[in-house]
Amino acid sequence: MCGIFGYLGNKNSLQACLKGLKQLEYRGYDSAGIAGLKGGKLYFTKKAGKISVLEEKISLQNLQLDLAIGHTRWATHGKADDENAHPHFDDAESIALVHNGIVENYTFLKEMLQKKGFIFRSETDTEVIVQLIAYYYQKNPKLNQAVRKALKEIKGQFAIALIHKDFPDQIIAATRESPLAIGYSDDRSEVLISSDPNAFLDEKLHILFLQTDEIAIVKKDRVKVFDKWFHPIVKATELLDSGFEPATKGEFEHFMLKEIYEQPLTIQKTLLGRYSEEFGTAELEHLFFSSGELQSVQHVVILACGTSWHAGCLASLMLEDMARIPTHAEIASEMRYKNPIISKDTLVIAISQSGETADTIAAVREAKSKGAKILGICNVNNSTLARESDSCLFLKAGPEISVCSTKAFTSQIALLSLFTLFMARLRHLDKEGGLHFLNELKKIPRLVRNVLDNAPQIEKIAKKYSHFPHFFFLGRRYMYVTSQEAALKLKEISYLNASAYPAGELKHGPIALISPHLPVVAFCANKQTYDKTLNNLMEVKARGAPIITFAPHGALEIERIADDIIWLPATIDELATFPSSVAGQLFAYYIAKERGTDIDHPRNLAKSVTVE
């Protein structure tokens, strides 16, 4: 997590840096800070809380800076307070440094530096880096060499940017397995540094991406990049013309609600131009694998975290059901430490909304080292995942501002449904079967719109149950994964305890939890498992739990079991998660709204998880 931004140029560096940080707040909003140089002096401001708190403090100071670095934090080492906010400094306050990542050997380094007389002011691992640089700078006042020597001592992953008051015309940036981009204008009048190139707003810039153990010396008129031995290297650049339009909530109270209501359009955009009715299959641009390569795939591994992992679980069911390919979805943070069975016949699908999820990127690199083909599923151009993948398919969902993922999730499922159709048609699925699936998929935007039309009824039911502290979610097959995602949404934004479980496993332990004080939320839109799910709900009803069901129109048997029903439009089992998930998003949203939580920026969360 954490966002880094830096600026040198003709504009007000402080305001340019603040503007960049606002576009990175999705990476963390526990605290924020800016440091810069003016007339050989180091100035800084940092504050716990969102960037708006920092902005308010800055507005009282009227600072003008020659260059600036900034940071928005998601706390790892040390609580979220002013002292632990970045930037961090050496004892003499000559160096200011911002950091994204984790220093794994910070305890050892901190103790070593304390024995040499260095005084630490914060609880962070970041302060170790800046103090270590200061230590080497004392021994040999060549800043570049001090940075290189210090980074050799660091274990872990990082991206850093630093300034020194004795070098008022430069920012030094470095990275190890953590994204960091540098952009400069055509006329070399300004240079920007960011942990996400999509924060380069309203700019037409030449972008270069630092790779592991590269160090950049950034000045307004030039950028020099060095490898870990400090040999100069030439970096390829990409032209980025952002065409940025600032995100607004419009008529909606929260970005999350706006993005929920955008889903008929975003799903349609994901599908548009990506299928052939003539052949009953998908046509996926940027899928650079040949038909022969994909036909030779004997095994699919899906890597993802959080909501993206739920999308992967749904895709694994579809790929096995329709394409008959052995598939399993792995939580990327777990897969990294396994010894996976991967060969040249394995296709790895890596899913990340941001394309920067650290655990997913690390697992991808491990899979690549074993010879696997990598297909990325991503929402962000120029992301690390897009660059690391052999092929990358983009969601086209547009920026998702709310930390809680909604439209990106349904766009992931839509794109994975198209890929499943493509793989199935390459194998045994005939044209008639492909057209049937495709026709059902094309109906999804309309079905989602029908769910949104029912929002007032969902809100009424959500308010009824908003006072309960615990919820239990149930489902089978596709609906089990759907229940996991719905429970996650409720946990994320309402801070309530919500557990999801396969309905058939209820009697193997969790039924001990069932009581009149535990609402059970059941997803019942799978035709294949509908009758069995009803039997499980009868077991729940016999023990007095309130029952809320998400069920398709026409499932009349449910009326004699459930206390409340959220009716959904019917579709085939493979696609039933679309209307069910959107209804689940609304259910979570209205409970959170009733409880008065910060829906778009839930506590302790960040949009892009760029640390382990």
C-alpha positions as CSV (number, residue, x, y, z in Angstrom):
1,M,0.0,0.0,0.0
2,C,1.0,3.6,0.6
3,G,1.3,6.2,-2.2
4,I,4.5,8.1,-3.2
5,F,4.5,11.2,-5.3
6,G,7.3,13.7,-6.2
7,Y,7.5,16.8,-8.3
8,L,10.2,19.1,-9.8
9,G,9.2,21.7,-12.2
10,N,7.8,25.2,-13.0
11,K,4.6,24.7,-11.1
12,N,4.1,25.2,-7.4
13,S,5.7,21.9,-6.3
14,L,3.7,21.8,-3.0
15,Q,0.4,22.0,-4.8
16,A,1.5,19.7,-7.6
17,C,2.5,17.1,-5.0
18,L,-0.7,17.5,-3.0
19,K,-2.7,17.1,-6.2
20,G,-0.8,13.9,-7.0
21,L,-1.4,12.5,-3.5
22,K,-5.1,12.9,-3.8
23,Q,-5.0,10.5,-6.7
24,L,-3.1,8.0,-4.6
25,E,-5.3,8.1,-1.5
26,Y,-6.8,4.8,-2.5
27,R,-3.5,3.3,-1.4
28,G,-4.0,4.3,2.2
29,Y,-5.4,7.2,4.2
30,D,-4.1,6.7,7.7
31,S,-1.9,9.7,7.4
32,A,-0.2,11.9,4.8
33,G,2.7,14.3,4.5
34,I,4.9,16.4,2.2
35,A,8.5,17.6,2.4
36,G,10.3,20.0,0.1
37,L,13.2,22.3,-0.3
38,K,13.4,26.1,-0.6
39,G,16.5,28.2,-0.4
40,G,18.6,25.3,0.9
41,K,16.1,24.7,3.8
42,L,14.0,21.6,4.4
43,Y,10.3,22.1,5.1
44,F,7.7,19.5,5.9
45,T,4.2,19.0,7.0
46,K,2.6,15.7,8.0
47,K,-0.6,14.8,9.7
48,A,-2.6,11.7,10.8
49,G,-5.9,11.3,8.9
50,K,-6.9,11.8,5.3
51,I,-5.2,14.1,2.8
52,S,-8.0,16.7,3.4
53,V,-6.5,17.1,7.0
54,L,-3.0,17.7,5.5
55,E,-4.4,20.1,2.9
56,E,-6.1,22.1,5.6
57,K,-2.8,22.4,7.5
58,I,-0.9,23.3,4.4
59,S,-3.4,26.1,3.5
60,L,-2.4,27.9,6.6
61,Q,1.3,27.9,5.8
62,N,1.4,29.4,2.3
63,L,4.7,27.5,1.4
64,Q,6.4,27.8,-2.0
65,L,8.8,24.9,-2.6
66,D,11.4,24.3,-5.4
67,L,10.7,20.5,-5.3
68,A,8.6,18.2,-3.1
69,I,8.0,14.6,-2.2
70,G,4.8,13.3,-0.6
71,H,3.2,10.3,0.9
72,T,-0.2,8.9,1.8
73,R,0.1,6.0,4.3
74,W,-1.5,2.7,5.1
75,A,0.0,1.8,8.5
76,T,2.2,-1.3,8.8
77,H,4.8,-0.7,11.4
78,G,3.5,1.8,14.0
79,K,0.1,3.2,14.7
80,A,-1.5,5.8,12.5
81,D,-0.4,9.1,14.2
82,D,1.5,12.3,13.3
83,E,4.9,10.9,14.4
84,N,4.6,7.8,12.3
85,A,3.4,9.7,9.2
86,H,5.8,10.1,6.3
87,P,8.2,11.7,5.4
88,H,10.8,10.5,7.9
89,F,14.1,12.2,8.6
90,D,17.6,11.7,9.8
91,D,18.7,13.1,13.1
92,A,20.0,16.3,11.5
93,E,16.8,16.7,9.5
94,S,18.9,17.0,6.4
95,I,17.3,14.1,4.5
96,A,13.5,13.5,4.0
97,L,12.4,10.1,2.8
98,V,9.0,8.5,1.8
99,H,8.6,4.8,1.5
100,N,6.2,2.1,0.3
101,G,7.0,-1.5,1.4
102,I,8.3,-3.4,4.4
103,V,11.9,-3.6,5.8
104,E,12.1,-7.1,7.0
105,N,15.4,-6.7,9.0
106,Y,14.5,-3.3,10.5
107,T,14.8,-4.5,14.1
108,F,18.4,-5.6,13.5
109,L,19.3,-2.4,11.7
110,K,17.6,-0.1,14.2
111,E,19.5,-1.7,17.1
112,M,22.7,-1.3,15.2
113,L,22.1,2.4,14.5
114,Q,21.0,3.1,18.0
115,K,24.3,1.7,19.3
116,K,26.0,4.2,17.0
117,G,24.1,7.1,18.6
118,F,21.2,7.5,16.2
119,I,17.9,8.6,17.9
120,F,14.7,7.3,16.5
121,R,11.5,9.3,16.8
122,S,8.9,6.9,15.2
123,E,7.8,3.3,15.4
124,T,8.1,2.8,11.7
125,D,10.5,0.6,9.7
126,T,10.9,3.5,7.2
127,E,13.0,5.6,9.6
128,V,15.6,2.8,9.5
129,I,16.2,3.5,5.8
130,V,16.7,7.3,6.2
131,Q,19.0,6.9,9.3
132,L,21.0,4.2,7.5
133,I,21.5,6.5,4.5
134,A,22.6,9.3,6.9
135,Y,25.1,6.9,8.6
136,Y,26.8,6.1,5.3
137,Y,26.6,9.8,4.2
138,Q,28.6,10.7,7.4
139,K,31.3,8.2,6.4
140,N,31.5,9.4,2.8
141,P,29.5,12.5,1.8
142,K,28.5,11.2,-1.6
143,L,24.7,10.9,-1.4
144,N,24.3,8.5,-4.3
145,Q,26.8,6.1,-2.8
146,A,25.3,6.4,0.6
147,V,21.9,5.5,-0.8
148,R,23.3,2.5,-2.7
149,K,25.2,1.2,0.3
150,A,22.2,1.6,2.6
151,L,19.8,-0.2,0.2
152,K,22.2,-3.1,0.0
153,E,21.7,-3.6,3.7
154,I,17.9,-3.6,3.5
155,K,16.0,-6.9,3.3
156,G,12.4,-6.7,1.9
157,Q,10.6,-4.8,-0.8
158,F,10.4,-1.1,-1.1
159,A,10.0,2.0,-3.3
160,I,11.5,5.2,-1.9
161,A,12.0,8.8,-2.9
162,L,14.3,11.1,-0.9
163,I,15.6,14.7,-0.9
164,H,18.6,16.2,0.8
165,K,19.0,19.9,1.7
166,D,22.6,19.9,0.3
167,F,21.2,18.8,-3.1
168,P,18.4,21.2,-3.8
169,D,17.9,20.3,-7.4
170,Q,17.3,16.6,-7.2
171,I,15.2,13.7,-5.9
172,I,16.6,10.2,-5.6
173,A,14.2,7.3,-6.3
174,A,14.8,3.6,-5.9
175,T,12.8,0.4,-5.9
176,R,12.9,-3.3,-5.2
177,E,9.9,-5.3,-6.3
178,S,7.6,-2.4,-5.7
179,P,6.2,-0.1,-8.5
180,L,7.7,3.3,-9.1
181,A,7.3,5.4,-12.3
182,I,9.0,8.6,-13.4
183,G,7.4,10.9,-16.0
184,Y,8.9,13.9,-17.8
185,S,7.4,16.4,-20.2
186,D,8.5,16.9,-23.8
187,D,10.3,20.2,-23.0
188,R,11.9,18.8,-19.8
189,S,10.2,21.5,-17.8
190,E,8.9,19.2,-15.2
191,V,9.4,15.7,-13.8
192,L,7.0,13.6,-11.7
193,I,7.5,10.5,-9.6
194,S,4.7,8.2,-8.5
195,S,4.0,4.7,-7.2
196,D,1.2,4.7,-9.8
197,P,1.6,6.3,-13.2
198,N,-2.1,6.9,-13.4
199,A,-1.6,9.7,-10.8
200,F,0.1,11.7,-13.6
201,L,-3.0,13.8,-14.2
202,D,-3.6,16.2,-17.1
203,E,-0.1,15.6,-18.3
204,K,1.4,14.3,-21.5
205,L,4.5,12.6,-20.2
206,H,7.2,10.2,-21.2
207,I,7.1,7.4,-18.6
208,L,9.8,5.0,-17.5
209,F,9.4,2.3,-14.9
210,L,12.1,1.5,-12.4
211,Q,12.9,-2.2,-12.0
212,T,14.2,-4.1,-9.0
213,D,17.3,-2.5,-7.4
214,E,17.5,0.4,-9.9
215,I,18.2,3.9,-8.6
216,A,17.3,7.1,-10.3
217,I,18.7,10.6,-9.9
218,V,15.9,12.9,-10.9
219,K,16.6,16.5,-12.0
220,K,14.3,18.8,-13.8
221,D,16.2,18.6,-17.1
222,R,17.3,14.9,-16.9
223,V,16.8,11.5,-15.3
224,K,19.7,9.2,-14.8
225,V,19.1,5.6,-13.9
226,F,21.6,3.2,-12.5
227,D,21.6,-0.6,-11.7
228,K,22.5,-2.1,-8.4
229,W,26.2,-1.8,-9.1
230,F,25.6,1.9,-10.0
231,H,26.3,1.4,-13.7
232,P,24.3,3.8,-15.8
233,I,21.5,2.2,-17.9
234,V,19.2,3.4,-20.7
235,K,15.5,3.0,-19.9
236,A,12.8,2.7,-22.6
237,T,9.9,5.1,-22.2
238,E,6.3,5.1,-23.0
239,L,4.2,8.1,-23.9
240,L,1.3,8.5,-21.5
241,D,-1.5,10.8,-22.5
242,S,-4.0,10.3,-19.6
243,G,-7.1,12.1,-21.0
244,F,-8.0,12.4,-17.3
245,E,-11.5,13.4,-16.2
246,P,-11.9,14.0,-12.4
247,A,-14.2,11.5,-10.7
248,T,-17.3,12.9,-9.2
249,K,-20.1,11.3,-7.2
250,G,-22.8,13.1,-9.2
251,E,-26.2,12.7,-7.6
252,F,-25.1,9.8,-5.4
253,E,-24.2,10.1,-1.8
254,H,-21.2,7.8,-2.0
255,F,-18.8,6.6,-4.8
256,M,-19.7,3.0,-3.9
257,L,-23.4,3.5,-4.7
258,K,-22.5,5.3,-7.9
259,E,-20.3,2.5,-8.9
260,I,-23.0,-0.1,-8.0
261,Y,-25.4,1.8,-10.3
262,E,-22.7,1.9,-13.1
263,Q,-22.6,-1.8,-13.4
264,P,-25.1,-2.3,-16.3
265,L,-22.9,0.0,-18.3
266,T,-19.5,-1.3,-17.1
267,I,-20.5,-5.0,-17.8
268,Q,-21.7,-4.0,-21.2
269,K,-18.4,-2.2,-21.9
270,T,-16.5,-5.3,-20.8
271,L,-18.5,-7.4,-23.3
272,L,-18.7,-4.9,-26.2
273,G,-16.9,-6.0,-29.3
274,R,-15.5,-9.2,-27.6
275,Y,-17.8,-11.9,-29.0
276,S,-18.8,-13.3,-32.4
277,E,-22.4,-14.4,-32.8
278,E,-21.5,-15.9,-36.2
279,F,-19.3,-18.5,-34.4
280,G,-20.8,-18.5,-30.9
281,T,-17.5,-17.6,-29.2
282,A,-15.5,-14.8,-27.7
283,E,-13.0,-12.6,-29.6
284,L,-10.5,-11.2,-27.1
285,E,-8.0,-8.5,-28.2
286,H,-4.7,-8.6,-26.4
287,L,-5.0,-12.4,-26.1
288,F,-1.7,-13.2,-27.7
289,F,-1.6,-16.9,-27.2
290,S,-2.2,-19.0,-30.3
291,S,-5.2,-21.4,-30.4
292,G,-2.6,-24.2,-30.4
293,E,-1.0,-23.0,-27.2
294,L,-4.4,-22.7,-25.5
295,Q,-5.6,-26.1,-26.7
296,S,-2.4,-27.6,-25.2
297,V,-3.2,-26.2,-21.7
298,Q,-3.8,-29.1,-19.4
299,H,-4.1,-27.2,-16.1
300,V,-5.2,-23.7,-15.1
301,V,-4.2,-21.9,-11.9
302,I,-5.9,-18.7,-11.0
303,L,-4.0,-16.3,-8.7
304,A,-5.8,-13.5,-6.9
305,C,-6.5,-11.9,-3.5
306,G,-9.7,-10.6,-1.8
307,T,-12.6,-9.9,-4.1
308,S,-10.5,-10.8,-7.2
309,W,-10.0,-14.2,-5.7
310,H,-13.8,-14.7,-5.5
311,A,-13.9,-13.8,-9.2
312,G,-11.2,-16.5,-9.7
313,C,-13.2,-19.1,-7.8
314,L,-16.2,-18.5,-10.0
315,A,-14.0,-18.7,-13.1
316,S,-12.5,-22.0,-11.8
317,L,-16.1,-23.5,-11.6
318,M,-16.9,-22.2,-15.1
319,L,-13.7,-23.5,-16.7
320,E,-14.2,-27.0,-15.3
321,D,-17.9,-27.1,-16.1
322,M,-17.8,-25.7,-19.6
323,A,-14.2,-26.1,-20.9
324,R,-13.5,-29.3,-18.9
325,I,-10.1,-28.1,-17.9
326,P,-8.8,-28.9,-14.4
327,T,-8.7,-25.5,-12.6
328,H,-8.2,-24.2,-9.2
329,A,-8.1,-20.7,-7.7
330,E,-5.3,-20.0,-5.3
331,I,-5.0,-17.2,-2.8
332,A,-1.9,-15.5,-4.1
333,S,-0.4,-14.8,-0.6
334,E,-0.6,-18.6,0.1
335,M,0.5,-19.8,-3.2
336,R,3.8,-17.8,-3.0
337,Y,5.0,-20.2,-0.2
338,K,3.9,-23.4,-1.8
339,N,5.7,-25.6,-4.2
340,P,3.1,-25.6,-6.9
341,I,2.9,-28.2,-9.7
342,I,3.4,-26.0,-12.7
343,S,4.7,-26.9,-16.1
344,K,4.7,-25.5,-19.7
345,D,1.2,-26.9,-20.1
346,T,-0.1,-24.7,-17.2
347,L,-1.9,-21.5,-17.8
348,V,-1.8,-19.1,-14.9
349,I,-4.5,-16.4,-14.8
350,A,-3.6,-13.5,-12.5
351,I,-6.4,-11.2,-11.4
352,S,-5.9,-7.8,-9.9
353,Q,-8.1,-4.7,-10.2
354,S,-5.2,-2.3,-9.8
355,G,-2.5,-4.6,-11.3
356,E,-0.3,-3.8,-8.3
357,T,-1.3,-6.3,-5.7
358,A,2.0,-7.3,-4.2
359,D,1.2,-10.9,-3.3
360,T,-0.3,-11.5,-6.8
361,I,2.7,-10.0,-8.5
362,A,5.1,-12.1,-6.4
363,A,3.1,-15.3,-7.2
364,V,3.1,-14.5,-10.9
365,R,6.9,-14.1,-10.9
366,E,7.2,-17.5,-9.1
367,A,4.9,-19.1,-11.8
368,K,6.9,-17.5,-14.6
369,S,10.1,-18.9,-13.2
370,K,8.6,-22.4,-13.5
371,G,7.7,-21.9,-17.2
372,A,4.0,-21.1,-16.9
373,K,2.1,-18.9,-19.4
374,I,0.6,-15.8,-17.7
375,L,-2.7,-14.2,-18.6
376,G,-3.4,-11.0,-16.7
377,I,-6.9,-9.7,-15.9
378,C,-6.6,-6.1,-14.9
379,N,-8.4,-2.7,-14.9
380,V,-5.3,-0.4,-15.2
381,N,-3.1,0.2,-18.1
382,N,0.6,0.6,-17.4
383,S,0.3,-1.5,-14.2
384,T,2.9,-4.0,-13.1
385,L,0.7,-7.0,-13.8
386,A,0.1,-5.7,-17.4
387,R,3.8,-5.5,-17.9
388,E,4.6,-8.9,-16.2
389,S,1.9,-10.9,-18.1
390,D,2.4,-12.6,-21.5
391,S,-1.1,-11.4,-22.4
392,C,-3.3,-9.0,-20.4
393,L,-7.1,-8.5,-20.8
394,F,-8.5,-5.2,-19.5
395,L,-11.8,-4.8,-17.8
396,K,-12.6,-1.4,-19.3
397,A,-14.6,-0.6,-16.1
398,G,-13.1,2.8,-15.6
399,P,-11.6,4.1,-12.3
400,E,-13.1,2.5,-9.2
401,I,-12.9,5.1,-6.4
402,S,-14.6,3.4,-3.5
403,V,-12.2,1.0,-1.7
404,C,-14.9,-1.6,-1.7
405,S,-14.9,-3.3,-5.1
406,T,-18.2,-3.5,-6.9
407,K,-18.1,-2.8,-10.7
408,A,-14.6,-4.2,-11.0
409,F,-15.8,-7.5,-9.6
410,T,-18.7,-7.9,-12.0
411,S,-16.5,-6.8,-14.9
412,Q,-14.0,-9.4,-13.9
413,I,-16.7,-12.1,-13.9
414,A,-17.9,-10.9,-17.3
415,L,-14.4,-11.0,-18.8
416,L,-13.7,-14.4,-17.3
417,S,-17.0,-15.6,-18.7
418,L,-15.9,-14.6,-22.1
419,F,-12.6,-16.3,-21.7
420,T,-14.3,-19.5,-20.5
421,L,-16.5,-19.4,-23.6
422,F,-13.5,-19.0,-25.8
423,M,-11.7,-22.0,-24.1
424,A,-14.8,-24.1,-24.3
425,R,-15.4,-23.5,-28.0
426,L,-11.7,-24.4,-28.6
427,R,-12.4,-27.8,-27.1
428,H,-15.7,-29.6,-27.1
429,L,-18.5,-27.0,-26.9
430,D,-20.5,-26.8,-30.1
431,K,-21.7,-23.6,-31.7
432,E,-25.2,-24.0,-30.4
433,G,-24.0,-24.4,-26.9
434,G,-21.7,-21.3,-27.3
435,L,-24.6,-19.2,-28.7
436,H,-26.8,-20.2,-25.8
437,F,-24.2,-19.1,-23.2
438,L,-23.5,-15.9,-25.2
439,N,-27.1,-15.0,-25.4
440,E,-27.5,-15.4,-21.6
441,L,-24.4,-13.4,-21.0
442,K,-25.7,-10.5,-23.2
443,K,-28.8,-10.3,-21.0
444,I,-26.8,-9.6,-17.8
445,P,-26.7,-5.8,-18.0
446,R,-30.5,-5.8,-18.3
447,L,-30.9,-8.2,-15.4
448,V,-28.5,-6.1,-13.2
449,R,-30.7,-3.0,-14.1
450,N,-33.7,-5.0,-12.8
451,V,-31.9,-5.6,-9.5
452,L,-31.1,-1.9,-9.2
453,D,-34.8,-1.1,-9.8
454,N,-35.5,-3.1,-6.7
455,A,-33.1,-1.1,-4.5
456,P,-35.8,0.4,-2.3
457,Q,-37.0,-3.0,-1.2
458,I,-33.5,-4.1,-0.5
459,E,-32.9,-1.0,1.5
460,K,-36.0,-1.7,3.6
461,I,-34.9,-5.2,4.4
462,A,-31.3,-4.1,5.1
463,K,-32.5,-1.5,7.6
464,K,-34.6,-4.2,9.4
465,Y,-31.5,-6.3,10.1
466,S,-28.9,-3.5,10.5
467,H,-28.9,-3.8,14.3
468,F,-27.7,-7.4,14.4
469,P,-23.9,-7.7,15.1
470,H,-23.4,-11.0,13.4
471,F,-24.5,-12.6,10.1
472,F,-24.2,-16.1,8.6
473,F,-24.1,-16.4,4.8
474,L,-24.9,-19.7,2.9
475,G,-24.8,-21.0,-0.6
476,R,-23.8,-23.9,-2.8
477,R,-21.6,-24.1,-5.8
478,Y,-21.7,-20.7,-7.6
479,M,-23.8,-19.4,-4.8
480,Y,-21.3,-20.4,-2.2
481,V,-18.7,-18.2,-3.8
482,T,-21.3,-15.5,-4.2
483,S,-22.1,-15.7,-0.5
484,Q,-18.4,-15.3,0.3
485,E,-18.2,-12.1,-1.7
486,A,-21.5,-10.8,-0.2
487,A,-20.1,-11.5,3.3
488,L,-16.9,-9.7,2.5
489,K,-18.8,-6.6,1.3
490,L,-20.7,-6.5,4.6
491,K,-17.5,-6.9,6.7
492,E,-15.6,-4.3,4.7
493,I,-18.0,-1.4,5.0
494,S,-20.3,-2.1,8.0
495,Y,-17.6,-3.6,10.3
496,L,-19.9,-6.4,11.2
497,N,-18.9,-10.1,11.6
498,A,-20.1,-12.0,8.6
499,S,-19.2,-15.6,7.9
500,A,-19.8,-17.5,4.7
501,Y,-20.1,-21.3,4.5
502,P,-21.1,-24.0,2.0
503,A,-24.8,-24.7,2.9
504,G,-24.2,-28.5,2.8
505,E,-21.5,-28.2,5.4
506,L,-23.7,-26.5,7.9
507,K,-24.5,-29.6,9.9
508,H,-20.8,-30.5,10.1
509,G,-20.2,-27.9,12.8
510,P,-21.4,-24.4,12.1
511,I,-25.0,-25.2,12.9
512,A,-24.0,-24.9,16.6
513,L,-23.9,-21.1,15.9
514,I,-27.5,-20.9,14.7
515,S,-29.9,-19.1,17.1
516,P,-32.6,-16.4,16.9
517,H,-29.9,-13.8,17.3
518,L,-28.0,-14.8,14.1
519,P,-29.6,-13.8,10.8
520,V,-28.9,-16.3,8.0
521,V,-28.5,-14.9,4.5
522,A,-29.0,-17.6,1.9
523,F,-28.2,-17.3,-1.9
524,C,-30.6,-19.6,-3.7
525,A,-30.2,-18.8,-7.4
526,N,-28.5,-22.1,-8.5
527,K,-31.0,-24.4,-10.1
528,Q,-28.8,-27.4,-9.7
529,T,-28.6,-27.1,-5.9
530,Y,-31.8,-25.3,-5.2
531,D,-33.7,-28.2,-3.5
532,K,-30.7,-29.1,-1.4
533,T,-30.3,-25.5,-0.2
534,L,-34.0,-25.4,0.8
535,N,-33.4,-28.5,3.0
536,N,-30.5,-26.6,4.7
537,L,-32.7,-23.6,5.3
538,M,-35.3,-25.9,6.9
539,E,-32.6,-27.0,9.4
540,V,-31.9,-23.3,10.1
541,K,-35.6,-22.5,10.5
542,A,-36.1,-25.3,13.0
543,R,-33.5,-23.6,15.2
544,G,-35.2,-20.2,15.1
545,A,-32.8,-18.1,13.1
546,P,-34.1,-15.2,11.0
547,I,-33.7,-16.1,7.3
548,I,-33.1,-13.7,4.4
549,T,-33.0,-15.2,1.0
550,F,-31.8,-14.0,-2.4
551,A,-33.9,-16.0,-4.8
552,P,-35.0,-15.9,-8.4
553,H,-38.6,-15.0,-9.3
554,G,-40.7,-18.2,-9.4
555,A,-39.0,-19.9,-6.5
556,L,-42.3,-20.0,-4.6
557,E,-41.3,-22.7,-2.1
558,I,-38.9,-20.2,-0.5
559,E,-41.9,-18.1,0.7
560,R,-42.8,-20.7,3.4
561,I,-39.3,-20.8,4.8
562,A,-37.8,-17.2,4.6
563,D,-38.6,-14.3,6.8
564,D,-37.6,-11.9,4.0
565,I,-36.9,-12.4,0.3
566,I,-35.0,-10.3,-2.1
567,W,-36.3,-11.4,-5.5
568,L,-33.9,-11.6,-8.4
569,P,-34.2,-12.1,-12.2
570,A,-33.4,-15.7,-13.2
571,T,-30.5,-16.7,-15.4
572,I,-28.4,-19.8,-15.9
573,D,-26.4,-21.2,-13.0
574,E,-23.0,-20.1,-14.4
575,L,-24.2,-16.4,-14.5
576,A,-26.5,-16.3,-11.5
577,T,-23.8,-14.6,-9.5
578,F,-24.3,-11.3,-11.4
579,P,-27.8,-10.4,-10.1
580,S,-27.1,-12.0,-6.7
581,S,-23.8,-10.2,-6.2
582,V,-25.3,-6.8,-7.1
583,A,-28.2,-7.4,-4.7
584,G,-25.6,-8.4,-2.0
585,Q,-23.7,-5.1,-2.7
586,L,-26.8,-3.1,-2.1
587,F,-27.7,-5.1,1.0
588,A,-24.2,-4.3,2.5
589,Y,-24.3,-0.7,1.4
590,Y,-27.7,0.1,3.1
591,I,-26.7,-1.7,6.3
592,A,-23.5,0.4,6.4
593,K,-25.3,3.6,5.7
594,E,-27.8,2.8,8.5
595,R,-24.9,2.3,10.8
596,G,-23.1,5.5,9.8
597,T,-19.8,4.1,8.7
598,D,-17.3,5.7,6.3
599,I,-18.5,3.7,3.2
600,D,-16.0,4.9,0.6
601,H,-13.0,4.8,2.9
602,P,-13.5,2.0,5.4
603,R,-11.2,1.9,8.4
604,N,-7.9,-0.1,8.1
605,L,-8.4,-0.7,4.3
606,A,-6.7,0.5,1.2
607,K,-7.8,0.1,-2.5
608,S,-4.5,-1.3,-3.7
609,V,-2.5,-3.7,-1.5
610,T,1.1,-3.2,-2.5
611,V,2.7,-4.8,0.6
612,E,2.7,-8.3,1.9
